[in-house]
């Protein structure tokens, strides 16, 4: 199993280009944690004990408004990390994290990981590069919320998970969670799906989405709000 975990670590954007020696050091502090669906991994404001890479399953990272409404920041898929920024910032988790399905997570304890960074500079360089990429993703998300309407946001999301070799897209999250992630309501998202279906751009069957007109979907994804 350790070999499988090694591959997962190497594929994570935080650790592109790590040496075999670095990989062995990472494996030496690694903790394997298994969770059932719906388990809270940490709460906003809690002391950051370390960060995670998803080996299998899915995890949602989200905020709660003062009135208890949930705003999903992102859904973490297998091979991706989360909560890494917390160990460098003020030492507290900035959001909640919860498993969306049974999940196996690779956990890196904070102090042990920081000790490795002090001793092995390449790990620190890779970490900075990975966090920079993550920041760019949030910049794109802010741009979408500011300048694009819901149909354009949905089109961009569908294209981001679209594989032209597959006939269908299977949404990795519920439509309620997707609406939150796109910064809209479930009702507006449903109307948008229905409009794109009526326009024969996509076909919708539950969580299964078929792209009928890729060119029009790309055009929609590139559009901006009318001023």
C-alpha positions as CSV (number, residue, x, y, z in Angstrom):
1,X,0.0,0.0,0.0
2,X,2.9,2.4,0.7
3,X,3.7,2.4,-3.0
4,X,0.2,3.6,-3.8
5,X,0.5,6.4,-1.2
6,X,3.8,7.4,-2.8
7,X,2.1,7.8,-6.2
8,X,-0.7,9.9,-4.6
9,X,1.8,12.2,-2.9
10,X,3.9,12.6,-6.1
11,X,0.7,13.5,-8.1
12,X,-0.4,16.2,-5.7
13,X,0.4,19.7,-6.9
14,X,2.2,20.5,-3.7
15,X,4.9,18.0,-4.3
16,X,5.6,18.1,-8.0
17,X,9.3,17.2,-8.6
18,X,10.1,15.8,-5.2
19,X,13.1,13.5,-5.1
20,X,12.9,9.9,-3.9
21,X,14.7,10.9,-0.7
22,X,12.1,13.7,-0.1
23,X,9.3,11.2,-0.7
24,X,10.7,8.8,1.9
25,X,10.9,11.6,4.4
26,X,7.2,12.5,3.7
27,X,6.2,8.9,4.1
28,X,8.0,8.7,7.5
29,X,5.6,11.3,9.0
30,X,2.5,10.2,7.1
31,X,-0.6,9.2,9.0
32,X,-3.4,7.3,7.2
33,X,-6.9,8.3,8.4
34,X,-10.2,6.7,7.3
35,X,-13.5,8.5,7.6
36,X,-17.2,7.6,7.0
37,X,-19.5,9.9,4.9
38,X,-20.5,13.1,6.7
39,X,-17.7,13.2,9.3
40,X,-16.4,16.7,10.2
41,X,-12.6,16.7,9.9
42,X,-12.2,20.1,11.5
43,X,-14.1,23.3,12.3
44,X,-13.4,26.9,11.3
45,X,-11.2,28.5,14.0
46,X,-9.9,25.2,15.4
47,X,-6.1,24.8,15.9
48,X,-4.5,23.5,12.7
49,X,-3.0,20.1,13.6
50,X,-1.8,19.4,10.0
51,X,-3.0,19.1,6.4
52,X,-4.5,16.4,4.2
53,X,-4.2,14.8,0.8
54,X,-7.3,12.8,-0.4
55,X,-6.3,9.3,-1.3
56,X,-9.9,8.2,-2.0
57,X,-13.3,9.8,-1.6
58,X,-14.3,13.5,-1.6
59,X,-14.1,16.3,1.0
60,X,-16.0,19.6,0.9
61,X,-14.4,22.7,2.4
62,X,-17.0,25.3,3.4
63,X,-18.0,28.3,5.4
64,X,-21.1,29.0,7.5
65,X,-22.8,32.4,7.4
66,X,-24.0,33.9,10.7
67,X,-27.5,32.5,10.0
68,X,-26.2,29.0,9.3
69,X,-26.2,28.9,5.6
70,X,-23.4,26.9,4.0
71,X,-21.1,28.3,1.3
72,X,-18.9,25.6,-0.3
73,X,-15.4,26.9,-1.2
74,X,-14.4,23.8,-3.0
75,X,-14.8,20.1,-3.2
76,X,-11.5,18.2,-2.9
77,X,-11.1,15.2,-5.1
78,X,-8.7,12.3,-4.8
79,X,-5.1,13.3,-5.4
80,X,-5.6,16.9,-4.1
81,X,-4.6,18.5,-0.8
82,X,-6.4,20.8,1.5
83,X,-5.8,22.8,4.8
84,X,-2.1,23.3,3.9
85,X,-2.3,27.1,4.2
86,X,-3.5,26.9,7.8
87,X,-0.2,25.5,9.1
88,X,1.6,28.6,7.9
89,X,-1.0,31.3,8.6
90,X,-2.3,32.0,12.1
91,X,-2.3,28.3,13.0
92,X,-6.1,27.9,12.7
93,X,-8.3,26.3,10.1
94,X,-10.1,29.0,8.1
95,X,-13.1,26.9,7.2
96,X,-14.9,23.6,7.9
97,X,-14.1,20.3,6.2
98,X,-16.5,17.3,5.9
99,X,-16.3,14.1,4.0
100,X,-18.9,13.7,1.2
101,X,-18.4,10.0,1.0
102,X,-16.3,7.3,2.8
103,X,-12.7,8.6,2.4
104,X,-9.1,7.7,3.0
105,X,-6.9,10.7,3.8
106,X,-3.2,11.1,4.0
107,X,-2.5,13.3,7.1
108,X,0.7,15.3,7.6
109,X,1.2,16.5,11.2
110,X,2.0,20.2,11.4
111,X,5.2,20.3,13.4
112,X,6.8,17.2,11.8
113,X,6.1,18.6,8.4
114,X,7.5,22.1,9.3
115,X,10.6,20.4,10.6
116,X,11.1,18.7,7.2
117,X,10.7,22.0,5.4
118,X,13.4,23.5,7.6
119,X,15.8,20.7,6.7
120,X,14.9,20.2,3.0
121,X,14.5,23.4,1.0
122,X,13.1,21.7,-2.1
123,X,10.0,20.7,-0.2
124,X,9.5,24.3,0.8
125,X,9.9,25.5,-2.8
126,X,7.4,22.9,-4.1
127,X,4.9,24.0,-1.4
128,X,5.1,27.6,-2.4
129,X,4.5,26.8,-6.0
130,X,1.5,24.7,-5.1
131,X,0.0,27.3,-2.9
132,X,0.5,29.9,-5.7
133,X,-1.4,27.7,-8.1
134,X,-4.2,27.4,-5.5
135,X,-4.4,31.1,-5.1
136,X,-4.8,31.5,-8.9
137,X,-7.8,29.1,-8.7
138,X,-9.5,31.3,-6.1
139,X,-8.7,34.4,-8.3
140,X,-10.6,32.7,-11.2
141,X,-13.5,31.9,-8.8
142,X,-13.8,35.5,-7.7
143,X,-13.6,36.7,-11.3
144,X,-16.4,34.3,-12.3
145,X,-18.6,35.5,-9.4
146,X,-18.0,39.2,-10.3
147,X,-18.1,39.2,-14.1
148,X,-20.0,36.1,-15.2
149,X,-23.6,35.1,-14.9
150,X,-24.9,31.7,-13.7
151,X,-25.1,30.1,-17.2
152,X,-21.5,31.1,-17.9
153,X,-20.3,29.8,-14.5
154,X,-22.1,26.5,-15.0
155,X,-20.7,26.2,-18.5
156,X,-17.2,26.8,-17.2
157,X,-17.7,24.2,-14.5
158,X,-19.0,21.6,-16.9
159,X,-16.1,22.1,-19.3
160,X,-13.6,21.8,-16.3
161,X,-14.8,18.2,-15.6
162,X,-15.6,17.3,-19.2
163,X,-13.7,14.4,-20.9
164,X,-14.2,14.4,-24.6
165,X,-13.5,10.6,-24.6
166,X,-16.6,10.0,-22.4
167,X,-20.1,10.4,-23.5
168,X,-21.5,11.6,-20.2
169,X,-20.4,13.8,-17.3
170,X,-21.3,12.5,-13.9
171,X,-21.6,15.4,-11.4
172,X,-19.2,14.7,-8.5
173,X,-21.4,16.7,-6.1
174,X,-25.1,17.2,-5.5
175,X,-26.9,20.0,-7.4
176,X,-27.5,21.7,-4.1
177,X,-23.7,21.7,-3.4
178,X,-23.0,22.7,-6.9
179,X,-25.3,25.7,-6.6
180,X,-23.5,26.8,-3.5
181,X,-20.1,26.3,-5.2
182,X,-21.3,28.5,-8.1
183,X,-22.6,31.2,-5.8
184,X,-26.2,30.8,-6.7
185,X,-29.4,29.1,-5.4
186,X,-30.7,25.7,-6.2
187,X,-33.7,27.2,-8.0
188,X,-31.6,29.4,-10.2
189,X,-29.3,26.4,-11.0
190,X,-32.3,24.2,-11.9
191,X,-33.6,26.9,-14.3
192,X,-30.2,27.2,-15.9
193,X,-29.9,23.5,-16.4
194,X,-33.4,23.5,-17.9
195,X,-32.6,26.5,-20.2
196,X,-29.4,24.8,-21.5
197,X,-31.3,21.6,-22.1
198,X,-34.1,23.4,-23.9
199,X,-31.5,25.1,-26.1
200,X,-30.0,21.6,-26.8
201,X,-26.6,22.5,-25.5
202,X,-26.7,19.8,-22.9
203,X,-28.9,16.9,-21.9
204,X,-29.7,16.3,-18.2
205,X,-30.7,13.1,-16.5
206,X,-30.3,13.5,-12.8
207,X,-26.5,13.9,-12.1
208,X,-25.7,12.7,-15.6
209,X,-24.9,15.4,-18.1
210,X,-24.4,14.9,-21.8
211,X,-22.7,17.7,-23.8
212,X,-24.7,18.0,-27.1
213,X,-23.0,21.2,-28.5
214,X,-19.5,21.7,-27.3
215,X,-18.9,24.8,-29.4
216,X,-21.9,26.7,-27.9
217,X,-20.9,25.6,-24.4
218,X,-17.4,27.0,-24.9
219,X,-19.0,30.3,-26.2
220,X,-21.2,30.5,-23.2
221,X,-18.3,29.8,-20.8
222,X,-16.4,32.7,-22.4
223,X,-19.2,35.2,-22.1
224,X,-19.4,38.0,-19.6
225,X,-22.3,39.8,-17.9
226,X,-23.8,42.6,-19.8
227,X,-23.1,45.9,-18.3
